[in-house]
Every structure is written in structure tokens, then in C-alpha cells.
């Protein structure tokens, strides 16, 4: 089985931590498969922009406590690698954003796409259709 590193988007984080999210069950089922080693996913990558967005979404959709739990678990995880958006990723994200005025992609999406390309990652754990529009594979 080939090891697979997957990009984790804010919609996936929120779905895992917000029991009221309509995709909560699907997200939890994927995480259970990973924990049981019934998939080739070995780790996740995300960015500080995505984590910011996930914390904020969870805070307003669920609670401050659940958002803090998400933040603490992500920062302590050995399974999730967090990269910080520096000048290079910011610039690449901005270029993607400017080139795709015909898409409803957020700037955070564009920075995520740039991070995925820089890391050679083609699969995202997301419920956001924009990743598929950008040419990436999505799970669950």
C-alpha cells in the first residue's frame, strides 16, 4: 500500500469537530478508517490559513470550546503537519487568485492550492467543490 499524504481543508476540520455539521458522520467515518489503518492515508498537511478558517467556522457554528479543542488537537497532532504561509506561498496563492476571476475561489483556497502544488499533494480531505474545480482529487 502506497503511503498517501492528504491536504486537510477547513470544511473537513469543521465537519469532524462540529456534530451539527451535515457532513459530520462522513468525516468521522473517514477518520475512523484512518485510525484502523483501513486506508493508505498516513498523514495530513494543512496551512495556518486553513486552521484559522476552521477555528473561526467551528467557533460560530458550534462553540468556543469546540473551536479551542480543534486548535489544541491540531497543534499537538503528530499526524497533521501545519505549514505557515510565508511570502512564497502567499505570492503563489495571490497569482492563482488573480488568474481565476471566473471562479468563486477564496484567497485561502488559492493559498491551499499553492501549498498542495508545492508539496506534491494531489488529494484533499474536503467538502469544498473548489478543490475538484482546481483539478485535485477529493475525499471522502
C-alpha positions as CSV (number, residue, x, y, z in Angstrom):
1,X,0.0,0.0,0.0
2,X,1.4,3.4,-1.1
3,X,1.6,6.0,1.7
4,X,-0.6,9.0,1.0
5,X,-0.3,12.5,2.4
6,X,-3.6,14.4,2.1
7,X,-4.3,18.1,2.4
8,X,-6.9,18.8,5.1
9,X,-9.3,21.7,4.4
10,X,-11.3,23.8,6.9
11,X,-14.6,22.1,5.8
12,X,-13.1,18.7,6.9
13,X,-11.9,20.1,10.2
14,X,-15.3,21.7,10.9
15,X,-17.2,18.5,9.9
16,X,-15.0,16.4,12.3
17,X,-15.5,18.8,15.3
18,X,-19.0,20.1,14.8
19,X,-21.5,17.3,15.5
20,X,-24.2,19.6,14.0
21,X,-22.4,19.7,10.6
22,X,-24.3,17.8,7.9
23,X,-21.1,16.1,6.9
24,X,-20.0,15.1,10.4
25,X,-20.7,11.4,10.0
26,X,-18.8,11.1,6.7
27,X,-15.9,13.0,8.2
28,X,-15.8,10.8,11.4
29,X,-16.1,7.6,9.3
30,X,-13.0,8.6,7.3
31,X,-11.1,9.4,10.5
32,X,-12.1,6.0,12.0
33,X,-10.9,4.2,8.8
34,X,-7.6,6.0,9.1
35,X,-7.2,5.1,12.8
36,X,-8.0,1.5,12.0
37,X,-5.4,1.6,9.2
38,X,-8.0,0.7,6.6
39,X,-6.7,3.3,4.2
40,X,-3.4,4.4,2.7
41,X,-3.6,7.8,4.3
42,X,-0.5,8.2,6.5
43,X,-0.8,11.9,7.4
44,X,-2.3,15.3,6.7
45,X,-0.9,18.7,5.7
46,X,-2.7,22.0,6.3
47,X,-1.8,25.6,6.5
48,X,-2.2,28.3,9.1
49,X,-4.8,30.0,6.9
50,X,-6.9,26.8,6.9
51,X,-6.6,26.3,10.6
52,X,-7.6,30.0,11.2
53,X,-10.7,29.5,9.0
54,X,-11.6,26.1,10.7
55,X,-11.3,27.6,14.2
56,X,-13.5,30.5,13.2
57,X,-16.1,28.4,11.4
58,X,-16.3,26.0,14.3
59,X,-16.5,28.8,16.9
60,X,-19.5,30.4,15.2
61,X,-21.3,27.2,14.1
62,X,-20.7,25.2,17.4
63,X,-18.9,26.8,20.3
64,X,-15.8,28.5,21.5
65,X,-14.9,25.4,23.5
66,X,-15.1,23.1,20.4
67,X,-13.0,25.6,18.4
68,X,-10.3,25.6,21.1
69,X,-10.4,21.8,21.2
70,X,-9.9,21.7,17.4
71,X,-7.0,24.1,17.7
72,X,-5.3,22.3,20.5
73,X,-5.7,18.9,18.9
74,X,-4.3,20.1,15.6
75,X,-1.3,21.8,17.1
76,X,-0.5,18.8,19.2
77,X,-1.0,16.2,16.4
78,X,1.9,14.2,15.1
79,X,-0.5,13.2,12.2
80,X,-1.1,16.7,10.9
81,X,1.7,18.9,9.6
82,X,1.0,22.6,9.8
83,X,2.8,24.9,7.4
84,X,2.8,28.6,7.9
85,X,2.1,30.8,4.9
86,X,5.1,32.8,4.1
87,X,5.9,35.2,1.3
88,X,6.3,32.5,-1.3
89,X,3.0,30.7,-0.7
90,X,1.2,34.0,-0.3
91,X,2.5,35.2,-3.7
92,X,1.7,31.9,-5.4
93,X,-1.8,32.0,-3.9
94,X,-2.3,35.6,-5.0
95,X,-1.2,34.7,-8.5
96,X,-3.8,31.8,-8.6
97,X,-6.4,34.1,-7.2
98,X,-5.8,36.8,-9.8
99,X,-5.7,34.3,-12.7
100,X,-9.1,32.8,-11.8
101,X,-11.5,35.7,-11.6
102,X,-14.1,33.4,-13.2
103,X,-14.1,31.1,-10.1
104,X,-15.6,31.7,-6.7
105,X,-12.4,30.6,-5.0
106,X,-11.5,32.2,-1.8
107,X,-8.0,33.5,-1.3
108,X,-7.5,30.8,1.4
109,X,-8.5,28.2,-1.3
110,X,-5.8,29.6,-3.6
111,X,-3.1,29.5,-0.9
112,X,-4.2,25.9,-0.2
113,X,-3.8,25.0,-3.9
114,X,-0.4,26.6,-3.9
115,X,0.6,24.6,-0.8
116,X,-0.6,21.4,-2.3
117,X,1.3,22.0,-5.5
118,X,4.5,23.0,-3.6
119,X,4.3,19.7,-1.6
120,X,3.3,17.5,-4.5
121,X,-0.1,16.6,-2.9
122,X,-3.0,15.8,-5.2
123,X,-5.7,14.8,-2.8
124,X,-7.6,16.9,-0.3
125,X,-9.9,15.9,2.6
126,X,-12.6,18.5,1.9
127,X,-16.2,19.1,1.2
128,X,-15.4,22.2,-0.8
129,X,-16.1,21.7,-4.6
130,X,-13.4,24.3,-5.4
131,X,-10.6,21.8,-4.9
132,X,-12.1,19.5,-7.5
133,X,-12.6,22.5,-9.8
134,X,-8.9,23.2,-9.4
135,X,-8.0,19.7,-10.5
136,X,-7.4,18.0,-7.2
137,X,-8.8,14.6,-6.1
138,X,-11.1,14.9,-3.0
139,X,-12.1,12.6,-0.2
140,X,-14.2,11.3,1.5
